[in-house]
Amino acid sequence: MAKKKKQTGALDEHELYERRRYGFFWYDWLWRVLRAALIFLTSFIIVCGLCYSGYQKLNDMFFAPMDAQDETVMPFEVASGSSLSAVSRKLEEAGLIANHTVFKYMADFMGMGQKIQSGDYELSRSMSSMDILDRLVAGDGKPLTTNITIIPGWTVEDIAAYLKEKKILADTTEFLSLCRSGASYSGYYFIEEILARSDAASRKYVLEGYLSPNTYEIYTSSGADTIIKRLLSQTEAAYSISYDERAKELGMTMDEVFALASMIEKEAKTADFAKVSAVFHNRLKKNMTLGSDVTVKYISGSEKMYLNDSDLAVDSPYNTYSHTGLPVGPICSPSMDAVIAALYPDEQFVAQKYLYFCSTDPDSGALHFSKTLEEHNAAVAMYRPLWEEYDRSRGLN
């Protein structure tokens, strides 16, 4: 009996071995691995489902379009210098996003908060928060900057009209008002000196002459004040210490230099700047009136080539026929070439004491210079018919 039991037991052990080797237990270890993987996968799917549901709920609450069916265009402006917080609040107030705080955090998280561009946009409630952010970062399609060119000889009013024409300024009112008083720009030493003068109020524009001619790159959103400061800063930079020292040698202030330079700019082409300057310097030394038509034209607005006695009778501190010395202030924005000519007149013309000049050809701008009044009157008699014909051809008689 014992032997049979032992044999039976041996058969059981062998059978167990065979089953482990070839039966179910052969892949028992694989099942344990698969079971763990299945549990993980199931859990992962459940978690993903919960996350997706949560995301969908958050998206519906904060990021989805406010009304997917409402495609009505809504104008939206991002003013220059607006912060992300201000833009976000404005979007919420306009009903374009659900929550300004969430929008701000989204923009910051995506690194787009500092990339929002100023401009005028067309948005709608059918746009998602991401669509809106993308649009604000892309810009409104208008250039952020533009170039402006201020031409030598332009007046404050010319510059204002140009900026309006370029659509940089909506109108000229603020620009002209700021230039007229100059009070906002006393931080510039040369403007401060003008404002301290007793005759400052008699100027047409305190800033006349100091809006430096040049080409500038400016933001299209720039306002009148920003542009004026840019032009004044260029004048400050261009008028070097050496020019100031030279002015003192001549016994002139910076304002007097610019007043003289503005007259030179209007009277002549660049090639004759120094000669015209010599004539004016010689007349100033002799305490003669400067007799410059361009100063009268500045205050009267006349565009005539030939001014008659009634034209020249205008009562103004700019009238250099009726007042000795320089006009009360500059009459245009002079080029630096004209400024240099005012400081360094033609030495030969100074030495030879030239006192007069007149135009020979209105189209070319050529000038005839004279030393005596008799010579000058003869030249005027010769060339006046050309001036009168020029005015007739332009309908200015």
MIBAVO-320470 format. One line per 5 residues: number of its first residue (from 1); their letters; for each residue x, y, z of N, C-alpha, C. Coordinates in steps of 0.1 Angstrom, whole numbers. Layout:
# residues N
NUM = A = X:Y:Z:X:Y:Z:X:Y:Z | ...
END
This chain:
# residues 397
1 = MAKKK = 8:-12:0:0:0:0:9:12:0 | 19:12:8:28:23:9:35:26:-4 | 39:16:-11:46:17:-24:37:23:-34 | 24:19:-34:15:24:-44:12:38:-41 | 11:42:-28:8:56:-25:20:65:-29
6 = KQTGA = 32:60:-28:44:67:-32:44:69:-46 | 40:58:-54:40:60:-68:29:70:-72 | 18:69:-66:7:78:-69:12:93:-66 | 19:94:-55:24:108:-52:34:112:-62 | 42:103:-67:52:107:-77:45:111:-90
11 = LDEHE = 34:104:-93:27:108:-105:21:122:-103 | 16:125:-92:10:139:-89:21:150:-91 | 32:147:-86:43:157:-87:47:159:-102 | 48:148:-109:51:149:-123:41:156:-131 | 28:153:-128:17:160:-135:18:175:-132
16 = LYERR = 21:178:-119:22:192:-116:33:199:-124 | 44:192:-125:55:197:-133:52:200:-147 | 45:190:-153:41:191:-167:31:202:-169 | 22:204:-159:12:215:-161:19:228:-160 | 29:229:-151:36:242:-149:44:245:-162
21 = RYGFF = 49:234:-168:58:236:-179:50:239:-192 | 39:231:-194:31:232:-206:17:237:-205 | 12:238:-193:-2:241:-191:-4:256:-187 | -15:258:-179:-19:271:-176:-8:279:-168 | -1:273:-160:9:280:-152:21:284:-160
26 = WYDWL = 22:279:-172:33:283:-180:33:298:-184 | 20:304:-185:19:318:-188:13:326:-176 | 14:321:-165:9:327:-153:16:341:-150 | 29:340:-152:37:353:-150:33:364:-160 | 30:359:-173:26:369:-183:12:375:-179
31 = WRVLR = 4:367:-174:-9:372:-169:-8:383:-159 | 1:380:-149:3:390:-139:8:404:-145 | 17:403:-155:21:416:-162:10:422:-169 | 2:414:-177:-9:420:-184:-20:426:-175 | -22:419:-164:-32:423:-155:-29:437:-149
36 = AALIF = -16:439:-146:-11:452:-141:-13:463:-152 | -9:459:-164:-10:469:-175:-24:472:-178 | -33:463:-177:-47:465:-180:-53:474:-169 | -49:472:-156:-54:480:-145:-49:495:-148 | -36:496:-151:-30:510:-154:-37:516:-165
41 = LTSFI = -40:509:-176:-46:515:-188:-60:519:-185 | -67:511:-178:-81:514:-174:-81:527:-165 | -72:527:-156:-72:539:-147:-68:551:-155 | -59:549:-164:-54:561:-172:-66:566:-181 | -74:557:-186:-85:561:-195:-95:568:-186
46 = IVCGL = -97:563:-174:-107:570:-165:-102:584:-161 | -89:585:-158:-83:598:-154:-84:607:-166 | -80:602:-178:-81:611:-190:-95:615:-193 | -104:606:-191:-118:610:-193:-123:621:-183 | -118:620:-171:-122:630:-161:-115:643:-164
51 = CYSGY = -102:642:-168:-95:655:-172:-102:661:-184 | -105:653:-194:-111:658:-206:-125:665:-203 | -132:658:-194:-145:664:-190:-143:677:-183 | -132:677:-174:-129:690:-167:-125:701:-177 | -116:697:-186:-111:706:-196:-123:712:-204
56 = QKLND = -132:703:-208:-143:707:-216:-152:717:-208 | -153:714:-196:-161:723:-187:-154:737:-186 | -141:737:-183:-134:749:-182:-134:757:-195 | -132:749:-206:-132:755:-219:-145:762:-222 | -156:755:-219:-169:761:-221:-171:773:-212
61 = MFFAP = -166:773:-200:-167:784:-191:-159:796:-194 | -146:794:-199:-137:805:-200:-131:807:-214 | -130:797:-222:-122:798:-234:-130:798:-247 | -141:791:-247:-150:789:-258:-156:802:-262 | -161:803:-275:-168:816:-279:-179:819:-270
66 = MDAQD = -181:832:-268:-192:836:-259:-206:832:-266 | -206:833:-279:-218:829:-287:-213:825:-301 | -212:812:-303:-207:807:-315:-215:811:-328 | -227:815:-325:-236:818:-337:-236:833:-339 | -230:841:-330:-231:856:-332:-218:860:-339
71 = ETVMP = -219:863:-352:-207:867:-359:-207:882:-362 | -215:889:-354:-216:904:-355:-202:910:-353 | -197:918:-362:-184:925:-360:-185:936:-350 | -175:935:-341:-174:945:-330:-161:952:-331 | -161:965:-333:-148:973:-333:-142:972:-319
76 = FEVAS = -129:970:-319:-122:969:-306:-108:976:-308 | -105:986:-299:-93:993:-300:-83:989:-288 | -71:987:-292:-60:985:-282:-52:998:-283 | -53:1007:-273:-45:1019:-273:-31:1017:-271 | -22:1026:-277:-8:1024:-275:-5:1025:-260
81 = GSSLS = 4:1016:-256:8:1016:-242:-1:1009:-232 | -12:1003:-238:-22:996:-229:-15:983:-223 | -18:981:-210:-13:969:-204:-22:957:-207 | -16:945:-205:-24:933:-207:-36:932:-199 | -35:937:-186:-46:937:-177:-57:946:-182
86 = AVSRK = -53:958:-187:-63:967:-193:-70:962:-205 | -63:955:-214:-69:949:-226:-78:938:-222 | -74:930:-212:-83:919:-208:-96:924:-202 | -95:934:-193:-107:939:-187:-116:945:-198 | -110:952:-208:-118:958:-219:-125:947:-227
91 = LEEAG = -118:936:-229:-124:925:-237:-136:919:-229 | -135:918:-216:-146:913:-208:-158:922:-208 | -155:935:-207:-165:945:-206:-173:946:-220 | -166:942:-231:-172:942:-244:-180:929:-246 | -179:920:-237:-186:907:-238:-180:898:-248
96 = LIANH = -166:899:-250:-159:891:-260:-152:879:-253 | -150:880:-240:-144:869:-232:-152:868:-219 | -151:856:-213:-159:854:-200:-152:859:-188 | -139:859:-188:-132:863:-175:-118:869:-179 | -116:882:-175:-104:889:-179:-92:883:-172
101 = TVFKY = -93:878:-160:-82:872:-152:-77:859:-159 | -86:851:-163:-82:838:-170:-75:841:-183 | -81:851:-190:-75:855:-203:-61:860:-201 | -59:868:-191:-45:874:-188:-36:862:-185 | -40:853:-176:-31:842:-173:-28:833:-185
106 = MADFM = -38:831:-193:-36:823:-205:-25:830:-214 | -27:843:-216:-17:850:-225:-3:850:-219 | -2:852:-206:11:852:-199:17:838:-200 | 9:827:-198:14:814:-198:20:810:-212 | 13:815:-222:17:812:-236:28:822:-241
111 = GMGQK = 33:831:-232:43:840:-236:39:850:-246 | 26:853:-247:21:862:-257:16:875:-251 | 17:877:-238:12:888:-231:18:901:-235 | 31:901:-238:39:913:-242:39:915:-257 | 32:906:-264:32:907:-279:20:913:-285
116 = IQSGD = 10:916:-276:-2:922:-281:1:936:-287 | -4:939:-299:-1:951:-306:-13:961:-305 | -9:974:-304:-19:984:-304:-25:985:-318 | -38:989:-319:-44:991:-332:-59:990:-331 | -66:990:-342:-80:989:-343:-84:975:-349
121 = YELSR = -92:968:-342:-95:954:-346:-110:952:-348 | -113:942:-356:-127:938:-357:-129:924:-352 | -135:923:-340:-137:910:-333:-152:906:-333 | -155:894:-328:-169:890:-327:-170:880:-315 | -182:878:-311:-185:869:-300:-184:855:-304
126 = SMSSM = -183:852:-317:-181:839:-322:-167:834:-322 | -158:843:-317:-143:839:-317:-140:834:-303 | -132:824:-302:-127:819:-289:-117:828:-284 | -113:826:-271:-103:834:-264:-90:833:-272 | -87:821:-276:-74:819:-284:-74:826:-297
131 = DILDR = -86:826:-304:-87:833:-317:-85:848:-314 | -91:853:-304:-89:867:-301:-75:871:-298 | -68:862:-289:-54:865:-286:-45:864:-298 | -48:854:-307:-40:854:-319:-41:866:-328 | -54:871:-329:-56:883:-337:-49:895:-331
136 = LVAGD = -49:897:-318:-43:908:-311:-28:908:-312 | -22:896:-312:-8:894:-314:-4:896:-328 | -12:892:-338:-9:894:-352:-9:909:-356 | -17:917:-349:-18:931:-352:-30:933:-362 | -33:946:-364:-45:949:-372:-42:951:-387
141 = GKPLT = -29:947:-390:-26:948:-405:-20:962:-408 | -21:971:-399:-16:985:-402:-1:985:-397 | 8:992:-404:22:993:-400:23:1000:-386 | 32:995:-378:34:1001:-365:42:1014:-365 | 51:1015:-375:59:1027:-377:57:1032:-391
146 = TNITI = 61:1045:-393:61:1051:-406:72:1062:-406 | 76:1066:-418:86:1077:-419:79:1090:-422 | 84:1100:-416:79:1114:-419:92:1122:-423 | 90:1131:-432:101:1140:-437:97:1154:-435 | 104:1161:-427:101:1176:-425:111:1183:-434
151 = IPGWT = 105:1191:-443:113:1198:-453:118:1212:-448 | 131:1215:-450:136:1228:-446:128:1239:-452 | 124:1249:-444:116:1260:-449:101:1259:-446 | 97:1247:-441:83:1245:-437:81:1253:-424 | 69:1258:-423:64:1265:-411:57:1254:-402
156 = VEDIA = 54:1259:-390:46:1250:-381:33:1246:-387 | 27:1255:-394:14:1252:-401:16:1242:-412 | 27:1243:-420:30:1233:-430:32:1219:-425 | 39:1219:-413:42:1206:-407:29:1199:-402 | 20:1208:-396:8:1202:-391:-1:1197:-402
161 = AYLKE = -2:1204:-413:-10:1200:-425:-4:1187:-431 | 9:1186:-431:15:1174:-436:12:1162:-427 | 13:1163:-414:10:1152:-405:-5:1148:-406 | -14:1157:-409:-28:1154:-411:-30:1147:-424 | -23:1151:-434:-24:1145:-447:-19:1131:-447
166 = KKILA = -8:1128:-439:-3:1115:-437:-11:1106:-428 | -22:1112:-423:-31:1105:-414:-25:1101:-401 | -14:1108:-397:-8:1105:-384:-16:1113:-373 | -20:1125:-377:-29:1133:-368:-43:1134:-374 | -53:1133:-366:-67:1134:-371:-70:1148:-375
171 = DTTEF = -64:1157:-368:-66:1172:-371:-54:1179:-366 | -53:1192:-369:-41:1200:-366:-43:1208:-353 | -55:1208:-347:-58:1217:-336:-48:1216:-324 | -46:1203:-319:-37:1202:-308:-23:1205:-311 | -18:1201:-323:-5:1204:-327:-2:1219:-327
176 = LSLCR = -11:1226:-334:-9:1241:-335:-10:1247:-321 | -19:1243:-313:-20:1249:-300:-8:1247:-291 | -2:1235:-292:10:1232:-284:22:1241:-290 | 23:1242:-303:33:1250:-309:32:1265:-306 | 19:1269:-305:16:1283:-303:21:1288:-289
181 = SGASY = 18:1281:-279:22:1285:-266:36:1281:-262 | 39:1268:-265:53:1263:-262:54:1260:-247 | 44:1262:-239:45:1261:-225:48:1247:-220 | 45:1237:-228:47:1223:-224:62:1219:-227 | 70:1227:-232:83:1223:-236:94:1232:-231
186 = SGYYF = 91:1238:-219:101:1246:-212:113:1238:-207 | 112:1224:-208:123:1216:-204:135:1217:-214 | 132:1222:-226:143:1225:-236:148:1239:-233 | 161:1240:-231:167:1252:-226:164:1264:-236 | 164:1261:-249:162:1272:-259:147:1277:-259
191 = IEEIL = 138:1268:-256:124:1272:-255:122:1279:-241 | 128:1275:-231:127:1282:-218:132:1296:-219 | 143:1298:-227:148:1312:-229:138:1321:-237 | 131:1315:-246:121:1322:-254:109:1326:-245 | 104:1316:-237:93:1319:-228:96:1330:-218
196 = ARSDA = 109:1331:-214:113:1341:-204:113:1355:-210 | 112:1356:-223:113:1370:-230:100:1377:-229 | 101:1390:-228:88:1398:-226:80:1398:-239 | 86:1395:-251:79:1396:-263:75:1382:-268 | 75:1372:-259:72:1358:-263:57:1357:-268
201 = ASRKY = 49:1365:-262:34:1364:-265:32:1370:-279 | 41:1378:-284:38:1384:-298:42:1375:-309 | 48:1363:-306:51:1354:-316:39:1347:-321 | 39:1343:-334:28:1336:-340:28:1322:-334 | 40:1315:-333:42:1302:-327:55:1303:-320
206 = VLEGY = 55:1300:-307:67:1300:-299:77:1289:-304 | 72:1278:-309:81:1267:-314:85:1269:-329 | 80:1279:-335:84:1281:-349:99:1282:-350 | 105:1274:-360:119:1274:-362:127:1263:-356 | 120:1257:-346:127:1247:-338:123:1232:-340
211 = LSPNT = 114:1230:-350:110:1217:-353:119:1212:-364 | 129:1206:-361:141:1203:-370:137:1195:-382 | 141:1201:-394:139:1193:-407:148:1181:-407 | 141:1170:-410:149:1157:-411:139:1146:-414 | 143:1134:-416:135:1123:-418:135:1114:-405
216 = YEIYT = 123:1111:-400:121:1104:-388:113:1092:-389 | 116:1081:-382:107:1070:-381:100:1071:-368 | 87:1071:-369:78:1073:-357:67:1062:-357 | 62:1060:-345:50:1051:-344:38:1057:-350 | 30:1050:-357:18:1055:-364:8:1060:-353
221 = SSGAD = 10:1055:-341:0:1059:-331:5:1072:-323 | 16:1077:-328:22:1089:-321:12:1101:-321 | 12:1108:-310:3:1120:-309:11:1132:-311 | 5:1144:-311:11:1156:-314:23:1159:-305 | 21:1157:-292:31:1160:-282:44:1151:-284
226 = TIIKR = 42:1138:-287:53:1129:-289:61:1134:-302 | 54:1138:-312:61:1142:-324:69:1155:-322 | 63:1164:-315:69:1177:-313:82:1175:-305 | 81:1167:-294:93:1164:-286:104:1158:-294 | 100:1149:-304:111:1142:-312:118:1153:-321
231 = LLSQT = 110:1162:-326:116:1173:-335:125:1183:-327 | 120:1186:-315:127:1195:-306:141:1189:-302 | 140:1176:-299:152:1169:-294:162:1168:-305 | 158:1167:-318:167:1167:-329:174:1181:-330 | 167:1192:-328:172:1205:-328:183:1206:-317
236 = EAAYS = 180:1202:-305:189:1202:-294:202:1195:-297 | 200:1183:-303:212:1175:-307:220:1181:-318 | 214:1187:-328:221:1192:-340:228:1206:-337 | 223:1213:-327:229:1226:-324:240:1224:-314 | 252:1222:-320:264:1218:-311:269:1230:-303
241 = ISYDE = 278:1226:-294:284:1236:-285:292:1246:-293 | 299:1241:-304:307:1250:-312:298:1261:-319 | 286:1257:-322:277:1267:-328:273:1278:-318 | 271:1273:-306:267:1282:-295:279:1292:-292 | 291:1287:-292:303:1295:-290:305:1305:-301
246 = RAKEL = 302:1301:-313:303:1310:-325:293:1321:-324 | 281:1318:-320:270:1327:-318:274:1338:-308 | 280:1334:-297:285:1343:-287:296:1353:-292 | 304:1348:-301:314:1356:-308:308:1367:-316 | 296:1364:-322:289:1373:-330:280:1382:-322
251 = GMTMD = 279:1379:-309:270:1387:-300:255:1383:-303 | 253:1371:-306:239:1366:-310:235:1355:-300 | 222:1354:-298:216:1343:-290:212:1332:-300 | 210:1321:-295:205:1310:-304:192:1313:-311 | 183:1320:-304:171:1324:-310:173:1334:-322
256 = EVFAL = 183:1343:-320:186:1352:-331:192:1345:-343 | 201:1335:-340:207:1327:-351:196:1320:-359 | 186:1314:-352:176:1306:-359:166:1316:-366 | 164:1328:-361:156:1338:-368:163:1342:-381 | 176:1344:-380:183:1348:-392:184:1336:-402
261 = ASMIE = 187:1324:-397:187:1312:-405:174:1310:-413 | 163:1312:-406:150:1310:-412:148:1319:-424 | 152:1332:-422:151:1341:-433:160:1337:-445 | 172:1333:-442:181:1328:-452:175:1316:-460 | 169:1307:-452:163:1295:-458:152:1299:-468
266 = KEAKT = 144:1309:-465:133:1313:-474:138:1322:-485 | 149:1329:-484:153:1339:-494:161:1333:-505 | 168:1321:-502:178:1317:-512:179:1302:-513 | 186:1298:-524:190:1284:-525:203:1282:-517 | 206:1269:-514:217:1266:-506:230:1273:-510
271 = ADFAK = 233:1273:-523:245:1279:-529:247:1293:-525 | 236:1301:-523:237:1315:-520:234:1318:-505 | 233:1308:-497:230:1310:-482:240:1320:-476 | 253:1317:-478:264:1325:-471:264:1339:-476 | 261:1341:-489:260:1355:-494:249:1363:-489
276 = VSAVF = 237:1357:-488:225:1363:-483:228:1367:-468 | 234:1357:-461:238:1359:-447:247:1372:-446 | 256:1373:-455:266:1384:-454:258:1397:-456 | 248:1398:-465:240:1410:-467:233:1414:-454 | 226:1404:-448:219:1406:-436:228:1411:-424
281 = HNRLK = 240:1404:-423:249:1409:-413:254:1423:-415 | 256:1426:-428:261:1440:-431:250:1450:-427 | 238:1447:-430:227:1456:-427:224:1457:-412 | 226:1446:-405:225:1447:-390:235:1456:-384 | 247:1455:-389:259:1463:-384:256:1478:-387
286 = KNMTL = 249:1481:-397:246:1495:-401:233:1500:-395 | 226:1491:-387:213:1494:-381:203:1497:-391 | 204:1491:-403:194:1493:-413:182:1482:-411 | 171:1486:-416:160:1476:-417:165:1464:-426 | 161:1452:-423:165:1441:-432:157:1440:-445
291 = GSDVT = 145:1446:-445:137:1447:-457:135:1434:-464 | 132:1423:-457:130:1410:-463:116:1407:-465 | 112:1404:-478:98:1401:-481:93:1389:-474 | 102:1379:-472:97:1366:-466:92:1368:-452 | 97:1378:-445:91:1380:-431:77:1385:-432
296 = VKYIS = 74:1394:-442:61:1399:-444:51:1388:-449 | 56:1380:-458:48:1369:-463:44:1359:-452 | 53:1358:-442:51:1348:-431:39:1353:-423 | 38:1366:-420:27:1370:-411:14:1373:-419 | 16:1376:-432:4:1380:-440:-2:1367:-447
301 = GSEKM = 6:1357:-449:2:1345:-456:2:1347:-471 | 7:1358:-476:8:1361:-491:18:1351:-497 | 14:1347:-510:23:1339:-518:28:1346:-530 | 26:1359:-530:30:1367:-542:45:1368:-543 | 50:1369:-555:64:1371:-557:68:1386:-554
306 = YLNDS = 59:1394:-560:61:1409:-559:51:1415:-549 | 57:1421:-538:48:1428:-528:48:1443:-531 | 36:1448:-531:35:1463:-533:35:1470:-520 | 34:1483:-520:35:1491:-508:24:1487:-497 | 12:1484:-502:2:1481:-492:5:1467:-486
311 = DLAVD = 11:1458:-494:15:1445:-488:25:1447:-477 | 34:1456:-479:46:1458:-470:42:1466:-458 | 30:1472:-458:26:1481:-447:20:1473:-435 | 20:1460:-435:14:1452:-425:21:1455:-411 | 13:1458:-401:18:1461:-388:21:1449:-380
316 = SPYNT = 34:1445:-379:37:1433:-371:52:1433:-368 | 55:1427:-356:69:1427:-352:77:1417:-361 | 70:1410:-371:77:1402:-381:81:1411:-393 | 76:1423:-394:78:1431:-406:91:1438:-405 | 101:1432:-413:115:1438:-413:116:1450:-422
321 = YSHTG = 105:1455:-428:106:1468:-435:103:1479:-425 | 94:1477:-415:90:1487:-406:97:1486:-393 | 104:1475:-390:111:1473:-377:126:1470:-380 | 135:1476:-373:149:1473:-375:152:1460:-368 | 163:1455:-371:168:1442:-365:161:1430:-370
326 = LPVGP = 163:1419:-364:157:1406:-368:142:1406:-364 | 134:1398:-371:120:1396:-367:119:1391:-353 | 107:1391:-347:105:1387:-333:109:1373:-331 | 109:1365:-341:112:1350:-340:114:1344:-354 | 118:1332:-354:120:1325:-367:107:1324:-375
331 = ICSPS = 108:1323:-388:96:1323:-397:94:1309:-403 | 103:1300:-401:102:1286:-406:112:1278:-399 | 113:1265:-403:123:1256:-397:135:1256:-407 | 146:1262:-403:157:1263:-412:165:1250:-412 | 172:1247:-423:181:1236:-423:194:1239:-416
336 = MDAVI = 202:1229:-412:215:1232:-406:224:1239:-415 | 223:1238:-428:231:1246:-437:228:1261:-436 | 215:1264:-434:211:1278:-432:216:1283:-418 | 216:1275:-408:221:1278:-395:236:1281:-396 | 243:1273:-402:258:1275:-404:260:1287:-412
341 = AALYP = 252:1290:-422:254:1302:-430:252:1315:-421 | 242:1314:-412:239:1325:-403:251:1328:-394 | 258:1317:-390:269:1319:-381:282:1322:-389 | 283:1318:-402:295:1320:-409:291:1326:-423 | 288:1339:-423:285:1346:-436:297:1346:-445
346 = DEQFV = 295:1348:-458:305:1349:-468:314:1361:-465 | 327:1358:-462:336:1368:-457:339:1379:-468 | 340:1375:-480:343:1385:-491:331:1394:-493 | 318:1389:-492:307:1397:-493:306:1406:-481 | 310:1402:-469:310:1410:-458:320:1422:-460
351 = AQKYL = 332:1418:-464:343:1428:-466:339:1438:-477 | 332:1433:-487:329:1442:-498:316:1450:-496 | 310:1447:-484:299:1455:-480:286:1454:-489 | 283:1442:-493:271:1440:-500:259:1443:-491 | 249:1450:-496:238:1454:-487:224:1450:-493
356 = YFCST = 224:1446:-506:211:1443:-512:212:1430:-521 | 200:1424:-523:199:1414:-533:184:1413:-537 | 182:1407:-549:168:1405:-554:168:1393:-563 | 157:1388:-566:155:1376:-574:157:1380:-589 | 163:1372:-597:164:1374:-611:155:1365:-619
361 = DPDSG = 153:1353:-613:144:1343:-620:136:1336:-610 | 123:1338:-609:115:1332:-599:115:1317:-599 | 117:1311:-611:117:1297:-612:130:1290:-607 | 141:1296:-610:154:1291:-606:159:1295:-592 | 153:1307:-587:158:1312:-574:171:1319:-575
366 = ALHFS = 176:1322:-587:189:1329:-588:187:1343:-582 | 198:1349:-577:198:1362:-570:208:1371:-576 | 205:1384:-576:214:1395:-580:218:1403:-567 | 230:1405:-565:235:1411:-553:241:1425:-557 | 238:1435:-548:242:1449:-551:249:1455:-538
371 = KTLEE = 257:1465:-541:264:1471:-529:257:1484:-526 | 251:1491:-536:245:1504:-533:230:1503:-536 | 222:1513:-531:208:1514:-534:205:1516:-548 | 213:1524:-555:211:1527:-569:213:1515:-577 | 223:1507:-574:224:1494:-582:212:1485:-579
376 = HNAAV = 208:1485:-567:197:1476:-563:184:1480:-570 | 181:1494:-570:169:1499:-577:169:1496:-592 | 181:1496:-598:182:1493:-612:179:1478:-615 | 184:1470:-606:181:1455:-607:166:1452:-605 | 160:1459:-595:146:1457:-593:138:1461:-605
381 = AMYRP = 141:1473:-611:134:1477:-623:135:1467:-634 | 147:1461:-635:150:1451:-646:141:1439:-644 | 141:1434:-632:135:1421:-630:121:1421:-625 | 115:1432:-621:102:1433:-616:91:1428:-626 | 92:1431:-639:83:1425:-648:82:1410:-648
386 = LWEEY = 93:1403:-645:93:1389:-644:86:1384:-632 | 87:1392:-621:80:1388:-608:65:1390:-610 | 61:1401:-617:47:1403:-619:41:1393:-628 | 48:1389:-639:43:1379:-648:42:1366:-640 | 51:1363:-632:51:1350:-624:38:1350:-615
391 = DRSRG = 35:1361:-609:23:1362:-601:10:1360:-609 | 10:1367:-621:-2:1366:-630:-4:1351:-634 | 7:1344:-637:6:1331:-642:0:1321:-631 | 1:1326:-619:-4:1318:-608:-17:1323:-602 | -22:1334:-608:-34:1340:-604:-33:1347:-591
396 = LN = -22:1353:-588:-19:1359:-575:-20:1374:-575 | -23:1380:-587:-24:1395:-588:-37:1400:-582
END
